[in-house]
Amino acid sequence: MNDLVSPFVYVFLLEQYEARAEGGLLSRRSVEDAFSEEQLFYAEADSYWCLTALLETIQDYFTFSQPGIQKRVAYLEDFVQRVVSFVFFSPFGVSGH
């Protein structure tokens, strides 16, 4: 989970940091020194909201029987079948290359 939420936290904190027009990189200071408790609270809340929205969209890929992956594979099979039939089959029969 940490790998998923870290980019969100970074983006929201960077937004606050750049709003103060100090320049530089976030990593040059400790987070506690660079941001107020209120800024950290809002960055955490916004990050949590984004993480839950992300997890809602990918949940089907990581649950029992993985219905999301099965749907994507079925979609890919259908797509490939349509592309292959369009490319390789002409009204006059199979067209080879």
Jmol script that loads the backbone (N, CA, C; Angstrom):
load data "model"
ATOM      1  N   MET A   1       0.818  -1.192   0.000  1.00  0.00           N
ATOM      2  CA  MET A   1       0.000   0.000   0.000  1.00  0.00           C
ATOM      3  C   MET A   1       0.866   1.261   0.000  1.00  0.00           C
ATOM      4  N   ASN A   2       1.984   1.176   0.677  1.00  0.00           N
ATOM      5  CA  ASN A   2       2.865   2.327   0.750  1.00  0.00           C
ATOM      6  C   ASN A   2       3.322   2.762  -0.638  1.00  0.00           C
ATOM      7  N   ASP A   3       3.613   1.790  -1.490  1.00  0.00           N
ATOM      8  CA  ASP A   3       4.065   2.108  -2.851  1.00  0.00           C
ATOM      9  C   ASP A   3       2.969   2.798  -3.654  1.00  0.00           C
ATOM     10  N   LEU A   4       1.723   2.500  -3.339  1.00  0.00           N
ATOM     11  CA  LEU A   4       0.622   3.107  -4.071  1.00  0.00           C
ATOM     12  C   LEU A   4       0.302   4.518  -3.583  1.00  0.00           C
ATOM     13  N   VAL A   5       0.391   4.744  -2.281  1.00  0.00           N
ATOM     14  CA  VAL A   5      -0.008   6.046  -1.734  1.00  0.00           C
ATOM     15  C   VAL A   5       1.115   7.077  -1.769  1.00  0.00           C
ATOM     16  N   SER A   6       2.356   6.651  -1.777  1.00  0.00           N
ATOM     17  CA  SER A   6       3.489   7.587  -1.734  1.00  0.00           C
ATOM     18  C   SER A   6       3.472   8.636  -2.843  1.00  0.00           C
ATOM     19  N   PRO A   7       3.204   8.268  -4.095  1.00  0.00           N
ATOM     20  CA  PRO A   7       3.162   9.310  -5.133  1.00  0.00           C
ATOM     21  C   PRO A   7       2.085  10.367  -4.883  1.00  0.00           C
ATOM     22  N   PHE A   8       0.955   9.952  -4.335  1.00  0.00           N
ATOM     23  CA  PHE A   8      -0.103  10.913  -4.037  1.00  0.00           C
ATOM     24  C   PHE A   8       0.345  11.893  -2.960  1.00  0.00           C
ATOM     25  N   VAL A   9       0.931  11.368  -1.897  1.00  0.00           N
ATOM     26  CA  VAL A   9       1.413  12.227  -0.808  1.00  0.00           C
ATOM     27  C   VAL A   9       2.446  13.208  -1.350  1.00  0.00           C
ATOM     28  N   TYR A  10       3.357  12.722  -2.145  1.00  0.00           N
ATOM     29  CA  TYR A  10       4.400  13.577  -2.702  1.00  0.00           C
ATOM     30  C   TYR A  10       3.804  14.709  -3.539  1.00  0.00           C
ATOM     31  N   VAL A  11       2.865  14.380  -4.401  1.00  0.00           N
ATOM     32  CA  VAL A  11       2.265  15.390  -5.271  1.00  0.00           C
ATOM     33  C   VAL A  11       1.528  16.447  -4.452  1.00  0.00           C
ATOM     34  N   PHE A  12       0.758  16.023  -3.463  1.00  0.00           N
ATOM     35  CA  PHE A  12       0.011  16.991  -2.664  1.00  0.00           C
ATOM     36  C   PHE A  12       0.931  17.850  -1.799  1.00  0.00           C
ATOM     37  N   LEU A  13       1.991  17.276  -1.289  1.00  0.00           N
ATOM     38  CA  LEU A  13       2.940  18.078  -0.513  1.00  0.00           C
ATOM     39  C   LEU A  13       3.737  19.015  -1.409  1.00  0.00           C
ATOM     40  N   LEU A  14       4.114  18.535  -2.579  1.00  0.00           N
ATOM     41  CA  LEU A  14       4.845  19.371  -3.524  1.00  0.00           C
ATOM     42  C   LEU A  14       4.000  20.570  -3.932  1.00  0.00           C
ATOM     43  N   GLU A  15       2.715  20.356  -4.108  1.00  0.00           N
ATOM     44  CA  GLU A  15       1.800  21.452  -4.446  1.00  0.00           C
ATOM     45  C   GLU A  15       1.839  22.532  -3.365  1.00  0.00           C
ATOM     46  N   GLN A  16       1.810  22.131  -2.103  1.00  0.00           N
ATOM     47  CA  GLN A  16       1.878  23.080  -0.990  1.00  0.00           C
ATOM     48  C   GLN A  16       3.242  23.771  -0.955  1.00  0.00           C
ATOM     49  N   TYR A  17       4.271  23.013  -1.217  1.00  0.00           N
ATOM     50  CA  TYR A  17       5.645  23.533  -1.154  1.00  0.00           C
ATOM     51  C   TYR A  17       5.873  24.581  -2.234  1.00  0.00           C
ATOM     52  N   GLU A  18       5.426  24.287  -3.440  1.00  0.00           N
ATOM     53  CA  GLU A  18       5.610  25.214  -4.548  1.00  0.00           C
ATOM     54  C   GLU A  18       4.731  26.449  -4.405  1.00  0.00           C
ATOM     55  N   ALA A  19       3.591  26.314  -3.723  1.00  0.00           N
ATOM     56  CA  ALA A  19       2.703  27.452  -3.517  1.00  0.00           C
ATOM     57  C   ALA A  19       3.385  28.535  -2.688  1.00  0.00           C
ATOM     58  N   ARG A  20       4.350  28.152  -1.873  1.00  0.00           N
ATOM     59  CA  ARG A  20       5.074  29.131  -1.056  1.00  0.00           C
ATOM     60  C   ARG A  20       6.231  29.765  -1.817  1.00  0.00           C
ATOM     61  N   ALA A  21       6.461  29.333  -3.037  1.00  0.00           N
ATOM     62  CA  ALA A  21       7.484  29.887  -3.932  1.00  0.00           C
ATOM     63  C   ALA A  21       8.875  29.876  -3.310  1.00  0.00           C
ATOM     64  N   GLU A  22       9.220  28.793  -2.636  1.00  0.00           N
ATOM     65  CA  GLU A  22      10.552  28.678  -2.049  1.00  0.00           C
ATOM     66  C   GLU A  22      11.529  27.999  -2.992  1.00  0.00           C
ATOM     67  N   GLY A  23      11.006  27.262  -3.948  1.00  0.00           N
ATOM     68  CA  GLY A  23      11.870  26.546  -4.876  1.00  0.00           C
ATOM     69  C   GLY A  23      12.578  25.390  -4.189  1.00  0.00           C
ATOM     70  N   GLY A  24      13.462  24.727  -4.902  1.00  0.00           N
ATOM     71  CA  GLY A  24      14.198  23.612  -4.333  1.00  0.00           C
ATOM     72  C   GLY A  24      13.395  22.331  -4.357  1.00  0.00           C
ATOM     73  N   LEU A  25      13.978  21.306  -3.782  1.00  0.00           N
ATOM     74  CA  LEU A  25      13.356  19.992  -3.756  1.00  0.00           C
ATOM     75  C   LEU A  25      12.804  19.687  -2.375  1.00  0.00           C
ATOM     76  N   LEU A  26      11.768  18.899  -2.352  1.00  0.00           N
ATOM     77  CA  LEU A  26      11.176  18.502  -1.072  1.00  0.00           C
ATOM     78  C   LEU A  26      12.151  17.725  -0.202  1.00  0.00           C
ATOM     79  N   SER A  27      13.000  16.951  -0.796  1.00  0.00           N
ATOM     80  CA  SER A  27      13.883  16.082  -0.037  1.00  0.00           C
ATOM     81  C   SER A  27      14.968  16.845   0.721  1.00  0.00           C
ATOM     82  N   ARG A  28      15.129  18.106   0.473  1.00  0.00           N
ATOM     83  CA  ARG A  28      16.176  18.876   1.137  1.00  0.00           C
ATOM     84  C   ARG A  28      15.825  19.248   2.577  1.00  0.00           C
ATOM     85  N   ARG A  29      14.599  19.142   2.957  1.00  0.00           N
ATOM     86  CA  ARG A  29      14.164  19.440   4.318  1.00  0.00           C
ATOM     87  C   ARG A  29      13.365  18.259   4.845  1.00  0.00           C
ATOM     88  N   SER A  30      13.254  18.197   6.130  1.00  0.00           N
ATOM     89  CA  SER A  30      12.382  17.167   6.677  1.00  0.00           C
ATOM     90  C   SER A  30      10.938  17.623   6.497  1.00  0.00           C
ATOM     91  N   VAL A  31      10.053  16.703   6.343  1.00  0.00           N
ATOM     92  CA  VAL A  31       8.645  17.018   6.107  1.00  0.00           C
ATOM     93  C   VAL A  31       8.056  17.805   7.269  1.00  0.00           C
ATOM     94  N   GLU A  32       8.426  17.445   8.488  1.00  0.00           N
ATOM     95  CA  GLU A  32       7.876  18.130   9.663  1.00  0.00           C
ATOM     96  C   GLU A  32       8.275  19.600   9.687  1.00  0.00           C
ATOM     97  N   ASP A  33       9.480  19.914   9.245  1.00  0.00           N
ATOM     98  CA  ASP A  33       9.939  21.299   9.238  1.00  0.00           C
ATOM     99  C   ASP A  33       9.351  22.106   8.081  1.00  0.00           C
ATOM    100  N   ALA A  34       9.081  21.449   6.967  1.00  0.00           N
ATOM    101  CA  ALA A  34       8.653  22.153   5.764  1.00  0.00           C
ATOM    102  C   ALA A  34       7.156  22.443   5.735  1.00  0.00           C
ATOM    103  N   PHE A  35       6.350  21.675   6.489  1.00  0.00           N
ATOM    104  CA  PHE A  35       4.897  21.794   6.386  1.00  0.00           C
ATOM    105  C   PHE A  35       4.255  21.918   7.759  1.00  0.00           C
ATOM    106  N   SER A  36       3.149  22.641   7.770  1.00  0.00           N
ATOM    107  CA  SER A  36       2.395  22.760   9.019  1.00  0.00           C
ATOM    108  C   SER A  36       1.587  21.486   9.236  1.00  0.00           C
ATOM    109  N   GLU A  37       1.091  21.327  10.435  1.00  0.00           N
ATOM    110  CA  GLU A  37       0.267  20.157  10.745  1.00  0.00           C
ATOM    111  C   GLU A  37      -0.994  20.141   9.885  1.00  0.00           C
ATOM    112  N   GLU A  38      -1.555  21.308   9.613  1.00  0.00           N
ATOM    113  CA  GLU A  38      -2.752  21.403   8.779  1.00  0.00           C
ATOM    114  C   GLU A  38      -2.459  20.967   7.343  1.00  0.00           C
ATOM    115  N   GLN A  39      -1.319  21.390   6.805  1.00  0.00           N
ATOM    116  CA  GLN A  39      -0.951  20.987   5.448  1.00  0.00           C
ATOM    117  C   GLN A  39      -0.747  19.483   5.352  1.00  0.00           C
ATOM    118  N   LEU A  40      -0.121  18.911   6.359  1.00  0.00           N
ATOM    119  CA  LEU A  40       0.071  17.459   6.376  1.00  0.00           C
ATOM    120  C   LEU A  40      -1.264  16.740   6.474  1.00  0.00           C
ATOM    121  N   PHE A  41      -2.175  17.275   7.272  1.00  0.00           N
ATOM    122  CA  PHE A  41      -3.502  16.676   7.421  1.00  0.00           C
ATOM    123  C   PHE A  41      -4.229  16.650   6.079  1.00  0.00           C
ATOM    124  N   TYR A  42      -4.219  17.780   5.356  1.00  0.00           N
ATOM    125  CA  TYR A  42      -4.916  17.832   4.067  1.00  0.00           C
ATOM    126  C   TYR A  42      -4.232  16.955   3.012  1.00  0.00           C
ATOM    127  N   ALA A  43      -2.928  16.911   3.030  1.00  0.00           N
ATOM    128  CA  ALA A  43      -2.221  16.034   2.089  1.00  0.00           C
ATOM    129  C   ALA A  43      -2.556  14.573   2.363  1.00  0.00           C
ATOM    130  N   GLU A  44      -2.633  14.214   3.640  1.00  0.00           N
ATOM    131  CA  GLU A  44      -2.991  12.843   4.004  1.00  0.00           C
ATOM    132  C   GLU A  44      -4.426  12.528   3.596  1.00  0.00           C
ATOM    133  N   ALA A  45      -5.338  13.458   3.852  1.00  0.00           N
ATOM    134  CA  ALA A  45      -6.752  13.230   3.500  1.00  0.00           C
ATOM    135  C   ALA A  45      -6.925  13.109   1.988  1.00  0.00           C
ATOM    136  N   ASP A  46      -6.299  13.998   1.232  1.00  0.00           N
ATOM    137  CA  ASP A  46      -6.399  13.934  -0.230  1.00  0.00           C
ATOM    138  C   ASP A  46      -5.767  12.659  -0.777  1.00  0.00           C
ATOM    139  N   SER A  47      -4.651  12.258  -0.189  1.00  0.00           N
ATOM    140  CA  SER A  47      -3.978  11.025  -0.620  1.00  0.00           C
ATOM    141  C   SER A  47      -4.842   9.804  -0.346  1.00  0.00           C
ATOM    142  N   TYR A  48      -5.491   9.797   0.815  1.00  0.00           N
ATOM    143  CA  TYR A  48      -6.375   8.677   1.154  1.00  0.00           C
ATOM    144  C   TYR A  48      -7.526   8.598   0.160  1.00  0.00           C
ATOM    145  N   TRP A  49      -8.110   9.740  -0.164  1.00  0.00           N
ATOM    146  CA  TRP A  49      -9.218   9.762  -1.114  1.00  0.00           C
ATOM    147  C   TRP A  49      -8.766   9.219  -2.468  1.00  0.00           C
ATOM    148  N   CYS A  50      -7.619   9.666  -2.948  1.00  0.00           N
ATOM    149  CA  CYS A  50      -7.100   9.192  -4.241  1.00  0.00           C
ATOM    150  C   CYS A  50      -6.789   7.698  -4.202  1.00  0.00           C
ATOM    151  N   LEU A  51      -6.221   7.238  -3.094  1.00  0.00           N
ATOM    152  CA  LEU A  51      -5.901   5.814  -2.972  1.00  0.00           C
ATOM    153  C   LEU A  51      -7.165   4.971  -3.007  1.00  0.00           C
ATOM    154  N   THR A  52      -8.196   5.378  -2.289  1.00  0.00           N
ATOM    155  CA  THR A  52      -9.441   4.593  -2.299  1.00  0.00           C
ATOM    156  C   THR A  52     -10.071   4.603  -3.681  1.00  0.00           C
ATOM    157  N   ALA A  53     -10.006   5.729  -4.390  1.00  0.00           N
ATOM    158  CA  ALA A  53     -10.537   5.777  -5.757  1.00  0.00           C
ATOM    159  C   ALA A  53      -9.750   4.848  -6.678  1.00  0.00           C
ATOM    160  N   LEU A  54      -8.435   4.836  -6.524  1.00  0.00           N
ATOM    161  CA  LEU A  54      -7.602   3.941  -7.328  1.00  0.00           C
ATOM    162  C   LEU A  54      -7.923   2.482  -7.028  1.00  0.00           C
ATOM    163  N   LEU A  55      -8.014   2.145  -5.755  1.00  0.00           N
ATOM    164  CA  LEU A  55      -8.279   0.757  -5.380  1.00  0.00           C
ATOM    165  C   LEU A  55      -9.652   0.288  -5.850  1.00  0.00           C
ATOM    166  N   GLU A  56     -10.626   1.190  -5.881  1.00  0.00           N
ATOM    167  CA  GLU A  56     -11.944   0.816  -6.398  1.00  0.00           C
ATOM    168  C   GLU A  56     -11.877   0.428  -7.870  1.00  0.00           C
ATOM    169  N   THR A  57     -11.005   1.087  -8.624  1.00  0.00           N
ATOM    170  CA  THR A  57     -10.927   0.796 -10.055  1.00  0.00           C
ATOM    171  C   THR A  57     -10.157  -0.477 -10.359  1.00  0.00           C
ATOM    172  N   ILE A  58      -9.259  -0.899  -9.458  1.00  0.00           N
ATOM    173  CA  ILE A  58      -8.452  -2.094  -9.737  1.00  0.00           C
ATOM    174  C   ILE A  58      -8.810  -3.274  -8.843  1.00  0.00           C
ATOM    175  N   GLN A  59      -9.831  -3.127  -8.026  1.00  0.00           N
ATOM    176  CA  GLN A  59     -10.189  -4.176  -7.067  1.00  0.00           C
ATOM    177  C   GLN A  59     -10.483  -5.513  -7.740  1.00  0.00           C
ATOM    178  N   ASP A  60     -11.174  -5.497  -8.861  1.00  0.00           N
ATOM    179  CA  ASP A  60     -11.530  -6.747  -9.534  1.00  0.00           C
ATOM    180  C   ASP A  60     -10.321  -7.529 -10.025  1.00  0.00           C
ATOM    181  N   TYR A  61      -9.179  -6.862 -10.150  1.00  0.00           N
ATOM    182  CA  TYR A  61      -7.981  -7.553 -10.608  1.00  0.00           C
ATOM    183  C   TYR A  61      -7.290  -8.324  -9.491  1.00  0.00           C
ATOM    184  N   PHE A  62      -7.664  -8.048  -8.253  1.00  0.00           N
ATOM    185  CA  PHE A  62      -6.957  -8.643  -7.117  1.00  0.00           C
ATOM    186  C   PHE A  62      -7.871  -9.346  -6.129  1.00  0.00           C
ATOM    187  N   THR A  63      -9.040  -9.783  -6.554  1.00  0.00           N
ATOM    188  CA  THR A  63      -9.950 -10.517  -5.687  1.00  0.00           C
ATOM    189  C   THR A  63      -9.993 -11.975  -6.125  1.00  0.00           C
ATOM    190  N   PHE A  64     -10.638 -12.800  -5.312  1.00  0.00           N
ATOM    191  CA  PHE A  64     -10.742 -14.221  -5.609  1.00  0.00           C
ATOM    192  C   PHE A  64     -11.355 -14.420  -6.989  1.00  0.00           C
ATOM    193  N   SER A  65     -10.803 -15.262  -7.760  1.00  0.00           N
ATOM    194  CA  SER A  65     -11.172 -15.628  -9.135  1.00  0.00           C
ATOM    195  C   SER A  65     -10.895 -14.514 -10.134  1.00  0.00           C
ATOM    196  N   GLN A  66     -10.417 -13.389  -9.698  1.00  0.00           N
ATOM    197  CA  GLN A  66      -9.960 -12.288 -10.540  1.00  0.00           C
ATOM    198  C   GLN A  66     -10.887 -11.984 -11.724  1.00  0.00           C
ATOM    199  N   PRO A  67     -12.125 -11.570 -11.456  1.00  0.00           N
ATOM    200  CA  PRO A  67     -13.050 -11.309 -12.559  1.00  0.00           C
ATOM    201  C   PRO A  67     -12.593 -10.183 -13.484  1.00  0.00           C
ATOM    202  N   GLY A  68     -11.856  -9.221 -12.960  1.00  0.00           N
ATOM    203  CA  GLY A  68     -11.363  -8.125 -13.796  1.00  0.00           C
ATOM    204  C   GLY A  68     -10.390  -8.614 -14.848  1.00  0.00           C
ATOM    205  N   ILE A  69      -9.486  -9.484 -14.436  1.00  0.00           N
ATOM    206  CA  ILE A  69      -8.511 -10.035 -15.383  1.00  0.00           C
ATOM    207  C   ILE A  69      -9.216 -10.909 -16.407  1.00  0.00           C
ATOM    208  N   GLN A  70     -10.189 -11.701 -15.964  1.00  0.00           N
ATOM    209  CA  GLN A  70     -10.933 -12.549 -16.892  1.00  0.00           C
ATOM    210  C   GLN A  70     -11.689 -11.711 -17.926  1.00  0.00           C
ATOM    211  N   LYS A  71     -12.267 -10.580 -17.489  1.00  0.00           N
ATOM    212  CA  LYS A  71     -12.965  -9.696 -18.426  1.00  0.00           C
ATOM    213  C   LYS A  71     -11.990  -9.106 -19.437  1.00  0.00           C
ATOM    214  N   ARG A  72     -10.802  -8.696 -18.979  1.00  0.00           N
ATOM    215  CA  ARG A  72      -9.808  -8.113 -19.877  1.00  0.00           C
ATOM    216  C   ARG A  72      -9.300  -9.143 -20.883  1.00  0.00           C
ATOM    217  N   VAL A  73      -9.097 -10.370 -20.448  1.00  0.00           N
ATOM    218  CA  VAL A  73      -8.643 -11.427 -21.363  1.00  0.00           C
ATOM    219  C   VAL A  73      -9.716 -11.700 -22.411  1.00  0.00           C
ATOM    220  N   ALA A  74     -10.981 -11.759 -21.990  1.00  0.00           N
ATOM    221  CA  ALA A  74     -12.073 -11.974 -22.943  1.00  0.00           C
ATOM    222  C   ALA A  74     -12.151 -10.813 -23.936  1.00  0.00           C
ATOM    223  N   TYR A  75     -11.987  -9.583 -23.424  1.00  0.00           N
ATOM    224  CA  TYR A  75     -11.989  -8.413 -24.304  1.00  0.00           C
ATOM    225  C   TYR A  75     -10.837  -8.487 -25.302  1.00  0.00           C
ATOM    226  N   LEU A  76      -9.654  -8.860 -24.827  1.00  0.00           N
ATOM    227  CA  LEU A  76      -8.486  -8.965 -25.698  1.00  0.00           C
ATOM    228  C   LEU A  76      -8.688 -10.055 -26.749  1.00  0.00           C
ATOM    229  N   GLU A  77      -9.253 -11.188 -26.363  1.00  0.00           N
ATOM    230  CA  GLU A  77      -9.526 -12.261 -27.331  1.00  0.00           C
ATOM    231  C   GLU A  77     -10.474 -11.780 -28.415  1.00  0.00           C
ATOM    232  N   ASP A  78     -11.531 -11.075 -28.013  1.00  0.00           N
ATOM    233  CA  ASP A  78     -12.499 -10.557 -28.979  1.00  0.00           C
ATOM    234  C   ASP A  78     -11.841  -9.534 -29.905  1.00  0.00           C
ATOM    235  N   PHE A  79     -11.042  -8.658 -29.331  1.00  0.00           N
ATOM    236  CA  PHE A  79     -10.362  -7.628 -30.109  1.00  0.00           C
ATOM    237  C   PHE A  79      -9.414  -8.246 -31.139  1.00  0.00           C
ATOM    238  N   VAL A  80      -8.592  -9.189 -30.703  1.00  0.00           N
ATOM    239  CA  VAL A  80      -7.640  -9.846 -31.610  1.00  0.00           C
ATOM    240  C   VAL A  80      -8.381 -10.592 -32.704  1.00  0.00           C
ATOM    241  N   GLN A  81      -9.459 -11.240 -32.342  1.00  0.00           N
ATOM    242  CA  GLN A  81     -10.236 -11.984 -33.341  1.00  0.00           C
ATOM    243  C   GLN A  81     -10.786 -11.026 -34.410  1.00  0.00           C
ATOM    244  N   ARG A  82     -11.290  -9.864 -33.984  1.00  0.00           N
ATOM    245  CA  ARG A  82     -11.816  -8.900 -34.953  1.00  0.00           C
ATOM    246  C   ARG A  82     -10.706  -8.325 -35.823  1.00  0.00           C
ATOM    247  N   VAL A  83      -9.552  -8.013 -35.233  1.00  0.00           N
ATOM    248  CA  VAL A  83      -8.442  -7.443 -36.001  1.00  0.00           C
ATOM    249  C   VAL A  83      -7.894  -8.465 -36.972  1.00  0.00           C
ATOM    250  N   VAL A  84      -7.686  -9.684 -36.517  1.00  0.00           N
ATOM    251  CA  VAL A  84      -7.137 -10.729 -37.376  1.00  0.00           C
ATOM    252  C   VAL A  84      -8.090 -11.019 -38.526  1.00  0.00           C
ATOM    253  N   SER A  85      -9.372 -11.104 -38.253  1.00  0.00           N
ATOM    254  CA  SER A  85     -10.314 -11.399 -39.337  1.00  0.00           C
ATOM    255  C   SER A  85     -10.374 -10.234 -40.316  1.00  0.00           C
ATOM    256  N   PHE A  86     -10.210  -9.015 -39.859  1.00  0.00           N
ATOM    257  CA  PHE A  86     -10.219  -7.850 -40.741  1.00  0.00           C
ATOM    258  C   PHE A  86      -8.950  -7.808 -41.598  1.00  0.00           C
ATOM    259  N   VAL A  87      -7.814  -8.143 -41.011  1.00  0.00           N
ATOM    260  CA  VAL A  87      -6.540  -8.050 -41.715  1.00  0.00           C
ATOM    261  C   VAL A  87      -6.325  -9.217 -42.673  1.00  0.00           C
ATOM    262  N   PHE A  88      -6.623 -10.423 -42.227  1.00  0.00           N
ATOM    263  CA  PHE A  88      -6.251 -11.611 -43.003  1.00  0.00           C
ATOM    264  C   PHE A  88      -7.344 -12.190 -43.878  1.00  0.00           C
ATOM    265  N   PHE A  89      -8.578 -11.803 -43.678  1.00  0.00           N
ATOM    266  CA  PHE A  89      -9.650 -12.378 -44.483  1.00  0.00           C
ATOM    267  C   PHE A  89     -10.270 -11.293 -45.349  1.00  0.00           C
ATOM    268  N   SER A  90     -10.316 -11.555 -46.625  1.00  0.00           N
ATOM    269  CA  SER A  90     -10.931 -10.619 -47.562  1.00  0.00           C
ATOM    270  C   SER A  90     -12.231 -11.231 -48.077  1.00  0.00           C
ATOM    271  N   PRO A  91     -13.041 -10.472 -48.749  1.00  0.00           N
ATOM    272  CA  PRO A  91     -14.286 -11.048 -49.302  1.00  0.00           C
ATOM    273  C   PRO A  91     -14.019 -12.156 -50.324  1.00  0.00           C
ATOM    274  N   PHE A  92     -12.779 -12.239 -50.824  1.00  0.00           N
ATOM    275  CA  PHE A  92     -12.434 -13.228 -51.839  1.00  0.00           C
ATOM    276  C   PHE A  92     -11.744 -14.449 -51.253  1.00  0.00           C
ATOM    277  N   GLY A  93     -11.780 -14.606 -49.925  1.00  0.00           N
ATOM    278  CA  GLY A  93     -11.128 -15.732 -49.277  1.00  0.00           C
ATOM    279  C   GLY A  93      -9.938 -15.251 -48.479  1.00  0.00           C
ATOM    280  N   VAL A  94      -9.170 -16.211 -47.962  1.00  0.00           N
ATOM    281  CA  VAL A  94      -8.007 -15.884 -47.160  1.00  0.00           C
ATOM    282  C   VAL A  94      -6.953 -15.220 -48.038  1.00  0.00           C
ATOM    283  N   SER A  95      -6.390 -14.104 -47.561  1.00  0.00           N
ATOM    284  CA  SER A  95      -5.481 -13.337 -48.423  1.00  0.00           C
ATOM    285  C   SER A  95      -4.008 -13.529 -48.083  1.00  0.00           C
ATOM    286  N   GLY A  96      -3.644 -14.410 -47.218  1.00  0.00           N
ATOM    287  CA  GLY A  96      -2.234 -14.656 -46.942  1.00  0.00           C
ATOM    288  C   GLY A  96      -1.534 -13.409 -46.426  1.00  0.00           C
ATOM    289  N   HIS A  97      -0.514 -12.974 -47.101  1.00  0.00           N
ATOM    290  CA  HIS A  97       0.267 -11.786 -46.659  1.00  0.00           C
ATOM    291  C   HIS A  97      -0.107 -10.642 -47.511  1.00  0.00           C
TER     292      HIS A  97
END
end "model"
wireframe off; spacefill off
backbone 0.3
color backbone group
